Amino acid sequence: MNVLAVGAHFDDIELGCSGTLINHKNHGDNVNLLVITKSGYNDPNGKVIRTDETAEKEGKQAADIIGANLFNLGFKTFEFSFDESVTKEITKIIEKLSIDLVYCPWIHDIHRDHQNAGKAAIMASRHVNKVLMFRPNYYDSYQSFNGNFYSNISKVFDKKINVIKAHKSELERVRNSWIDFFKRQNANDGQKIGVKYAECFEIVRYLM
């Protein structure tokens, strides 16, 4: 299959579904990552937290570990909307690469960039027969994530952790809490299906 994972920022895909993408790669599928923003950002007072250059460098390192092709649309973090300027660029890549399966952020995530990325990806994927949403962070939202599709990542979980560790600058900022959280989250999801580690998705559409 030709697989496309869409994220708003460098690190979203890695946190939410990189284990599944590693499985795809191991099974011989063509794996592609599409990041919408340059992913650098400042705090509310204007202090630089992550530069675009650092985000891209770490994103490329993560993509290399997965064995995926990487694309970046170059929109500004926090400032892109759910509109045709984004959707048409995703559509171009879907059509160019003949994508069979799309992974995208959950549209009810409290982060506006994640919401807009998910909505744009779903609209652009309207002719794709397999579309699944993932959670790229751990914040509660006004709606519950309806996880109903599971991927066994037990054999590749250690590699997923290495993918996340490629984002060294962000891990330092969150004091490695991402690793602790997703280890527990993936273990909890694994327990539901009788395996050690799993990633969970919400189905938009999935044709068997």
PyMOL commands that set and color helices and strands:
alter all, ss='L'
color gray80, all
select helices_A, chain A and resi 12-26+52-66+84-96+112-124+154-165+168-173+177-193
alter helices_A, ss='H'
color red, helices_A
select strands_A, chain A and resi 2-7+30-37+41-42+48-50+69-75+101-105+130-134+149-152+198-206
alter strands_A, ss='S'
color yellow, strands_A
deselect
rebuild
show_as cartoon
